[in-house]
Amino acid sequence: MRPLDWAEIEGWESDDHAAAWAAFCVTAGLFGWDGPDPALGQEKALFEQYFRPYEVVPAGRAHFTAYYEPELPGSRYTSARFHHPLYAMPEGMDALQPWHSRSEILASDMMGGRELVYLESAIEAFLAQVQGSVRVRLDEGGTMRLGFAGKNGHPYRSIGAELVRRGVAPAEEMTPQTIRHWCKQHPDQVPDLLNHNPSFVFFRVLDLPEESGPIGAMGRPVTSGRSLAVDPEIVTLGSPVWVNCPGLPPRLTVAQDIGSAIRGAGRGDIFLGSGPEAGLAAGAVNAHGAMIVLRRVA
C-alpha cells in the first residue's frame, strides 16, 4: 500500500466526518480501538491524529459495487402466491466441508421443515441470498428480519455474468433489473440459470429495531452509505476506508462486512440501505475508483 498525505485525498475536507465516526464506533471495540472520543466537530482532526492513509491499489483501479437489504412481501406459510422458501441452516452441517449444491438442494426435500419464510418468486429468493439479508413484510402482519447464517461451501458464480456470456446484454448493462426482466420473460429457464450458481445461503431470524441496518460480518449492524464489504485478507475488518467511487459522493466508510464475490485488493461493496430505492441505487453501482485504508498510527 502506498502512503498518502491527507491533502491528496479528493473530497476529504468536505465529508461528514461525524457520520463516519458514528459508523466506526459501532465496531470500534472489535477493531481494538482504545483511543479517545472526539468532541463534537472534532472527528476529522481525530481521524487525522490517530490514522494514516494508504492507497490500496493505484488510483482508479479499485472496483466498487453496492449492496442493500431487500424489502419483500412474504409469508410464514406456503400458498399459491408465496411458495419460494428461505431456509434455516441445516443441523449438523460442517461449515468447513462442501455440502449439497444449489441444484441438489432444490431438487429434493432435504430442507423440509427448515423453511423460515416464503417469498413470491425464485429470483427474489435468489437475490436475497446474494445480498445476505432481507426484510420481509409478512402477509399475515408484522415484519421478519433475516440475516446470513451460513452457506453450503460451494463457490459463488454470478448469474449476471452468465447472462452476459449468453449474449443477453453487455456487462455494463447487466443489472439486477435486467436479470429480473429476463427471468420474467423466460420463466421456464429460470431454474437452470439459478443453478449456474452452486452456492446456497442459509438464514437466521434477527431481532432488530426497525431503523437498524442488517447484521454485518462483525456481528453488528451495518450503516447505510458508511459500511463497506471488503476482502478481510486485504483490509482488516473495522478499518476506516476512504471510498471515491464514480456516481457516489466520496466518503469515509468502515470495513464491517464481507461477501462471496468481494475478493482481492481494491474490491469493495458499499451498503446503501434497505428497500426498493436502495436496491435500484445499489444495482447502478459498478465502477472503478480510489480505495484508501486508514491505518492506526503505531
N, C-alpha and C positions, 0 to 999 in steps of 0.2 A: 504494500500500500504506500502511496506517495503522500508525504506530509504536506499540508497546505497552511496558508495564512487565512485568518478569518475574512480578510478583505477580498480573498479570491472566491468566496462563496457567493454566487449570484443570488440575491434575494434575502440574504441572512439578516440584514439590518431591519427589514420591514416585516419579518414573520411575527406571528403571535407566540412569543416565547412562553407566555404564561400557560397557554393551551398545551404547548409541547411539554412543559414541566408537569402539568396535571396528568398527562398520559404517562410520562416517565414514572411518576410516583406510584402508579398502580402496581408496577412490578419492581420498584426500586430496591425493596428489601431482598428480593430474589436475585437481583443483579449484584448485590453486595454493596450497595451504596450506603456509606456511613458519613457522608458529608452533611453540611448544614442545609436548612430550608431557607430559600431566599425570601427577603422582604418583598412585599408587593411592588411589582415593576422592576425588580432586580434579577429576574430569571435569566435574561440574556447575559448579564455580567457573570452570574454564577456558572452558566454553561462555559463561558469563555475562560473562567478561572480554573475550573476543575477538569476540563476536557481539552483535547487537541484534535483537529480534523484531519482525517486521512482519506484520500480518494481511493476507492476500492479497485476500480478499473479506469483506464483512460477516459477522459471526458467524452460523453456521447455514446459510450459503449455499454452502459448499464441497461438492462432490459426490464421494463416495468409493465405489469398488468395490474388489474384490480379485482377484488372480490367483495362479496356482500353477503348479508343474511337474507335468504329468500323469505317472503311472507306469503303463505299459500293457504287456500281453503283446504280442509281435510276433515277426517272423522276418525274416532276411535274404532268405528265399526265398518266392516266392508259392506258395500252396496253397489248398485248399478253405476252410480256416479263415482264413488270412491272405492277403488279396488287395486291400487298400486301401493304396496306397503313399504314402510321404512322399518328396519329391524333392529332389535337389541343384539348385543354381542352374544354369540353362541357360548354356552357353558363349556369350559374345558379346552377352549381353543388356545393353542400355543402361538403367541404373537410373533415368535421368532421363526416359525415354520410356515411356508406357504400352505394355505388351506384350499378349499374348492374355489374354482374360478367363478366369475360372474355367470357365465352360461350354465355351469353345473349347478349353481345355487338356484337360479331361476327356473331350471328345467325339472326341479324336483320339489318335494315338500319338506326338505330337511330343515327349513326355517319355520315350520308350522308351530304356532304358539309363541313365537318371538316377535310378532308384529306389535309395533308401538302405535302406529297411526297409518291411515290410508289416505293417499293423495289421488288427484283426478287423472293424472297421466304418467306414463312411463318416463317421458323425457323430463318432467318436473321432478320426479323422484330421483332420476339420474343426476340432474343438475344440483339438487340438494346435497347429494353425496359429494359432488365435486367441490361445492362450497364448504362442506363440513359442518354446517349448522342450518337450522330452519326454524322459522316461527310459524306455527300452524294455527289458523283461526278455525276452531272446531265448529262443525255444523250443528252440534248439539249445545253449543255455547262455551265460551271461555277460550283460552289460548294455551297451546302446548309449545314449549321451547325445547328443542332437541340439539344436542351437541355431539361432536365426534367422540366415539368410544373406542374405535379400533378399526382395522381393516384386515383383509384376507391374505395379505402378504404378497400379492401379485403386483407387477409394475403398472403404473398408470400410463395409459395410451390415450391420446387426445382424439375424440370423435370429430372435432373440428378439423384437425389435420387430416383425418381420414376422408372427410368430405372434400377437402381441398385436393387430395390425391385423386379422388373420383371425378374431379372437374366440376363440382357443383358451384364453386365460387373461388376466386383467388384468395390467397391468405389474408390480404389486407381488408377483405370484405367479409371474412368469416367471423361472425359474432354470435352470441347466444341467440339473438333474434333470428339470424339466418338459419341456425340449427333448428329452432322451433318451427320456423316456416317450412323447412324441408320435411320435418317429421310430420307436420300436418298434411302435407301434400303426398307423402309416401308412408302411410301408416303400416302397410304390410312389411316394409323394410326396416322399421324402427328396431325390432328386436336384434336383427343382425348387426345394425350399426352400433347399438349399445354394447353388444357382446364383443365388439372390437376392443373395448377396454376391459381386460380381465379383472382389474381391481374392483373391490366392493367394500363400501364403507358401512360400518355399523354405528348406531347412535345410542345415546343415553338421555333420559329426561333431565332437564335442568330447572332448578328453582331460582329464577332470576326476576328482578324487578322489570317492569315493562320498559323502562327507559334505558336499561343496561344493554350493552353490546353482548354478543356471544362470547363464549369462553375460548381463549387462545391457547397456544401450546404451553404457556407458562402457568396455566390453570387460573388465570384471572381474565376479567372481561377486556375485550379489545375496544378501542375508541375510534369512532368514525373520523376518517381523514388523518389520524395520527398514529395508527398502528400499522406495522409492516410485517408481512411474512417474508422470511429470508431462509437461506441455507445456513443452519447453525454451525456447519463445519467451516464456514467463511466468516460469518458475523455472529458474535456472542449474543445470545438472547438477552434482552433487557437493554441493549446498547441504544443510545440515541443515534439516528441515521438521517442525514440530510438527503432529501429527495428532490431532484429537479427533473420533472417528467413533462414533456410537451403535452399541452392540453389541460394541465392542472397547475394551480399556483405552487411555486416552490415552497417547501415547508420542512420543518423538523418533525420526523416521525420516531417511533420507538420499535425496535425489533422484538415483537411479542408473539409471533406466530410462525408456523412453518406450513409447507404444502408439498404434496407429492410431486408437483411439477416445478417446484421452486428449488432449483439445483444450480450450483456453480456461483462463481464470483460475479457480482454485479446483477444478480437476479433478485427482483423484489416484487411483491404483490401487496398493493395498498388496500386496506379495508375502507370501504366508502359508505358503510351504514346498512340499514335494513329496509326491505320493502322494494316495490317495483321501480321507483325512481332511482334508488341506489343501484338496482340491477342494471338499468339502462346506462347509468353513468359508468359503472364498472365494466360493462361489456364493451364500451367505447375506448377503453384504455389498453393500448398495446403499442408502446413506443420506447425509444431509446433516449437516455439522458444521463444525468450525473448522479452517482450514489457516493455519499461521503459519510464515513463512520466516525463518530466522536469517541475517542478512546480516553479513558480516565488517565489523568496525569499521575505518574508514579510518585 
